[in-house]
């Protein structure tokens, strides 16, 4: 799993749809080769980017679209942007803070 970055959203937003908690295999199955924004993450090893389950807050084929989704999360929302496909080339893993 490639974790692009993790952070806390800074701007207000809304989203009242019912959110389903999914495991990594289910997320990859539903959103193949896409970037997903995950929230409500149940980390098993946060330092390694491993989690048991999370809620998909957004998804798309381009990382730029997912970067734009983060400011629309409520203030203080912990989130991660993750790519569900095979990573080709170098990738940056890093924490942006909480």
Secondary structure, 3 states (H helix, E strand, C coil): CEEEEEEECCCCCCCCCCCCEECHHHHHHHCCCCEEEEEEEEEEEHHHCEEEEEEEEEEECCHHHHHHHHCCCCCCCEEEEEECCCCCCCCCCCECCC
